[in-house]
Amino acid sequence: MKISDLLGKKIAVWGLGAEGKDILNYLKSHDVTQDFILINDTLCDKPEGFAGCDLYCEQRVAEGCDKADVIIRSPGVSIYKPEITKYRSKVTTVTDLCLNEIRDNHSNCKIIAISGSKGKSTSVSALAFMLTKLGFKVGLGGNIGRPLIELMDGEYDFLVAEISSYQASDLTVSPHIGMFTNLFYVHSEWHNGHENYCRDKVHMIANQKGDDCFWVNAQNKQLVDYTEEFAARRRFYDVESGFYAKDRCLFYKDKNVVSLDDLKLSGTHNLDNLAGVFSIVASLELDVKAAAEALKEFEPLPHRLQKVAFKNGVLFINDSISTAPEAAIGAVNSFEGNLVLISGGQDNQQDYSEYAQCVEKNHKVRAVITLYQTGPKIMKTLHEQVKRGDISLIEGDSLEKAVAIAYDLLQKNGGGTVLFTPTSPSFGFYKNFMERGNHFIKVVEAL
């Protein structure tokens, strides 16, 4: 279904957050339709400009769905809800509408979409930055914070989209080029389990056709396994016959493309993702050397191994985007010198064994301070698996105290890095990882 297919239809928009409001305003301002139904899982106010529309919330959701010709599902609305299952034939999404519209009506625009459990925001941002520096007109949107509908009135050489598992789960169209960074255990509740999460994630490329292809991190076994069904279009990165990361450098075969020390990015795991990004650049037959030179100007995104401050020999790193143990492991392995870790968040039924093993093996980790709902669970796993005697394991009761303890400990030991890497989601304590990261920044600034 394309945006043009909505002409004159009675449209229900389910989910009245930022994306829901954007699609309402777009359809109204472009005279696609004036006949709207508003649906939201919880009680809410009607968006500005839509006071005359019927609003269906809570137990009345199904009633609103029944009256609509088309239902536009916002990403937060799970495809496993019974109402979505019942009305499947008339459900679409902003992402699906936009991708279909571009593939059908904008033949000069190539769609590149990146997904993965972690690293996709930095990957799409770096790719869009390099393509822009190479002289192309690039639209960047999707899960990164700018709904794709905001790009529909532009003309682009490339549309670079970050696609979440929520957005990928029911796509009827796929990008010309796809890329997956990794696949970890996250978001299981929305998907009714980890198996569904993995299948929904890789569904992003299920409808590729013609010369379309997608790139996969060869070092992530779970990702390789779940994309096996689509192996005919699959290409691998992080392999020695192509682009791969080694010794803080990105290589193409035996040639050094760029060193992490020359970039503003932190974290060796970013090199793994960049191996995929540069695989795309090379497949487009673009100037890899010029792209690598441009990347040196790329500014890291907030809350992703973000350098917050350096005080009295102590560096503070905000990695609030870390919502899984695997992400924290990558962060820990990205720094030299003494480390104090601050971890914890909302319980998402994750296994912290490998995180504990990382702490046990990495003697530069001098202390771990745990917080919030998963704090006791993480601490229990640490006590079971960390047996070395040169580390402090501390259960904290507030972020303020945790930062103060970490700061004091490192000052007494000649300096080092305080790494705020939660390993868990933020919900229940913060609205999102951005609010959590900003809290950490404020705490550090107040020292």
N, C-alpha and C positions, 0 to 999 in steps of 0.2 A: 504494500500500500504506500502510495506517495502522498505528499501534501496536496497535490492537485486533485487527488481522489476524494478529498474531504469536502469538496465544494457543495454547499447547500445542505450538508448533513447535520443531524442533531448530535453534537459532540459532547461526550462526558469526559472530563478531565479528572482522573483519580489521583489525588495527591497534590495538595496546594502549597507546596514549598516553592523554591526558586524556579525549578524547571517547569512545574505546573503553571505558575503565573506567567512565565515567559511564553509558553505555547498558547495560552489563552490570549495574551496581548498580541502575539504574532498573527494568529488566525483572525482575530477581530480587526486589526489594523489593515490586514491585506484582503479584507472582504471575502475570506474563504467561507465563513459562516457567521451568523449572529445568534445562533441557537445553541446555547451551552447548558450543560448540567454540571454542577460542581459536586465532587465526591471527596470525602476525607475520612480516614479511619477514626480520627478523634474529633471532638467538637472544636470548631474554629470559626473565625470571622470570614466573611466573603472578601475576596480580593477587591481592591479598589477598581471601580469601573464595571463591576459585575454584580451590583447589589440587586438587580432585577432577576438574577438567575436562581433557580432552585438549588438548594444545598442539601445533600444527603450525607449524614454522618452516622458512625457507630452501627447500630442494628438496622439502619435504613439504607446501607450501602447497596444491597442487592436490588432494592427498589429503584435506585438511581441507575444502576447498570441495565435493568430491564427496559427502561424508557429510552435508552440511547441507541443511535445507529452505529456509532463507533465509540469505543472506550480507549482513551489514551492513558496508559499506565505510567505513573512516575516510577523511577528506579527503586524507591523504598517500598513499593507495593510488591510483595512476593508473588511470583507466578504460581506458587503452590497454595494460594488462598482459594477456598472453594468457589468464590464468586468468579475469580479469574478462570478457573477450570470450566465452570458452567458456561461462561460467555466467551470462550476462547476464540471463536470465529470472528468476533468483532473487536478484539483487543489488539492494540498496537502501541508503539512507544515513540517518543520524540526521536530517539536514535534511529529506529527503524525507518521512520518517515523520511528523515533527512538523508540517510545513506541511500535509500531507494531513489529519492529525488535526484541526488547528485549522480548516481550511476546511470540513471536513465536520461537525464536532461543536461548534464554538464560533462560531456565526453572528454573535454580537455583537462579535467581535474582528476588527478589520481588520489585515491583514498588510501592512506596508510594508518593502520590502527594497531595500537600496542596494548596488551593486557598482561596480567601476571599478579601474583599475590603481593609482591613488593617490587618497587623500583620503576613502576610504569610512568609515574608523573615526571620524574627526572628524565626518563628516557624520551618521552614525547617532547618535553621542553627542549632538551638538547638537540634532538633531531630537527624540530621546527626552527630553532636558533641557527643551526648550521645551514639548512636549506635557504633560510632568509639571507644569510650572509653570502651564499653562493648566487644570490640574485633572483631567487624565485619569490613569487607571491604565495604566502603560506597562511592558511587558516588553522588555528589551534583551538581545539575545544573538546567537549565530552565530559568525562568524569573529573577532569582537572579543575573544574569550577566554572567553565563557560559553556552552557548548553549549546549543542550544535545548531539549534534553531537560530541563534544569534548570528550565525555565519551564512545563512541561506541567501542573503541579499548581496553577498560579495562574489567576486570572480577570482578563483585561485588556481594556481598550478598544482598545488598539493593541499589536501585537507588532512591534517595530522590529528588523530583522535585518540584520547585515552578512553578505553572501554572497560568498565567494571564487570564483574560476574553478573550483577543485577541487570545491566544493560545488554550483555551478551546472551543471556539465558533464552530469549525467545526471538532473536533476530531472524528475519526471513531473507536477509541480504548480508553479504560479507564484504570486507575491504578488498581492494586490489592486492594490497600487500599487508600481511599481518605479522605480528611478532609477539612472542610470549617470553617474559623475563624469567619466570619460575612458577612453581605451584606448591604452596604450603597449606597447612591446616588452618583455615580461617573461615569466617562467615557461615558456619554450618547451620545456624538457626534459621536464617532466611531461606536457605536451600533445603531444609529438612534433611541435613546430613552432609558429611564430607564427600561422599560419592557423587551426590547431585551437584555439589559445588564444583567439583573438578569437571564434570561433564558440561555444566552450564558455562564455565569459563572458556573451555575450548570450543564451545558452540559458535564463538565469534567467527570462526573460519569454515563452518560447516557448509556454507552456501557459496563457496568460491567457485569460479568457473573460468573457462578459457585459459589464459596465461597467468591467472592469479597464483600466488604462492604465499607461504608463511614461514617464518624463521623461529627456531626453537633452540633453547639453551641445551646443548648436548649433555651437560654435566648434571642436569636436574632429571633424575630417573622418573619421578612421578609425572613430570611434564612429557617426557618421551613416551611413557606408557599410554597416557591418555590421548595423545595425538596420533597414535599408531593407526587408528581407523582412517586418518586422512594423510597417510604417509606419501601418497603419490604427489602431493603438492608441498611436502615438507622439505625444508632446508635447515641445515644445522650450523650454528655458530658456537664459539668456544671450543673449536677443534683446530688442531695444528695445521690442517690443510686450508684453513681460512683465517678469520679473525679470532684471537683468543687473548686472555689475560695471563700474564706471568711476571712475577717479580716487580710489581707496581707499574707495569707497562702494558700497553696494548700492542699486540703484534699482528701483522698479516704474514703468515708463513714465517719466514725468518727475519722479517723487516720490522723494526721498531716504528710504530705509527705515532704514538704519543705516550708520554710518561705522566703518571698521576701527579708527580711533583711539579709539573708544568701547568696543572689545571687548578682552578679554584675549588673544584669538587674535593670532598673528603670521602674516604671509604674505598677499599679495594674492591668491594662488591660492585661499585659503580663501573669498574672496568669490564666486569662480566657483561653487564647490561650494554655498555658501549660497544662491545664486540658484536652484539646484535644490531645496534643502531648503525654501525659502520658497514655491516653486511648489507643493510638496506641501501646505504649511500652507494656502495660499490655496485650493487645489482642494478641501480639506476644509471650506471655508467657516468657517475659524477666524479669530480676531482677530490679524491680521498685526502690528499696532502693539504689542499686548501681548506677542506672541511675540518681537518685536525687542527690547523692553525687557527681557524675561527673559534673552535671549541675552547681555546685558551682564554677567551673573553667571556665565556658563559658563566653567569652567576648562579650558584646553587639555590635551590628552592628552600624556603623557610621550613623548619621542623624536620629536616632530613640531614642529620649530622651537621647541624648548623652551629657555627662557632659563635657563641654568645658573648663571652668576655674572657680576658686573661688577667687574673688578679694574684699578685704575690706568688708567681710561679705556678699558678693553678689555672688550667684551661677548662672552660665549661662548655660542654657540647649538648645541644638540644636535639634529640632524636625521637621526638614525640610520635613521629609517623610509625615507629616500631611497635606494631600491634601483634607480633608473632615472635616466638622464640628464635626462629631461623633468622629473622631480621636483626635481632640483638646479637646473635653470634657473628654475623657479618660485621656489625658495628664494632664489637670487641676486638676483632682481628684487624681493625683498621688503624689502630693507634699503638704507638710505642711509649715506653715509660710507665710509671705507676698509674693504675686505673682504679677508680672507685665507681661502681655501678649502682644506679638507682632504678629499681624495677618494680612493676606491679600495676594492676588496673582491674578491669572487669573480667570475670571468669568466662572463658569461651571454650571450656573443656579441652584446653591445650595441654600437651605433654612437655614438661620442662626438663626432661632427662638429658637431652643433648645440650641444652643451655648449661646445666650443672656440670656436664662433662667438659664443656668449653672452659668454664671457670676453674675446674680442677686442673686442667692441663696448662692453663695460661697463668704463669707465675707473676706476670705484671699486674694481674687483678689483685689488689691489696684488700679490697672490701666489697661486699655487696649489701646494699640496704634495700629492704623490701617494704612495699606499701600497698594500701587499698585491698580490694577483695581477694586478689590472687597472691597477696603478700605471704600469708601463711602457707599456701600451697607451694609457692616457689621456695620458701625457706625450708620446708620439710624435705623437698627434693635435694636442695643444696646440702643439708645435713646428712642425707643418706649417701651422697656421692662425692662430696668434697672432703677429702681426708687430710689434705696438707695442713700443716700447723701455722703457716705464715699468712693467714687470711682471717679477716674479721667478717662474721655474718651477723647482721644487725636487723632486727625488726623495727621499722620506724612507725611513727604515728601521725606524721604530717610531712608534706613536701618541704616546708620551711625548715623543720628540724633535720630532715635527711640531708638537705643541701649544706646546712651548717656543720653537721657531723663530717660529711665528706670533705668539705673545705678545710676544716681543722685537721683532719687526719692527714691529708696530703701536704699541708704546710709543715707538719711535724716530720714528714718523710721526704723532704726535699723537692716537693712539687709533683705535678702530674696532671691527670685529666679526670674531671668529674663527668661521667657519661650518663645522661638521663635517657635510658633506653627501656621503656616500660614493658616490652614483650607482650603486652595485653591491650585490648581495646580500651577506649576512654569512657565509653557510655556508662551512665550510672553515677559518674563523678564529674564529668564535663560534657558539654554539648558535642564536642568533637575533639580530634587530636590537635587542632589549631588552638583551641581554648586551653587545652592542657599544656601545650608548648609555651604559650604566652604566659601562663602562670609560672612555669619554670623560669622563664626569662625575667619576670618581675621579681621573683625570689632572689635570683642571682644579682640583679641590679641593686637590690636592697641590702646586700651584704656590706 
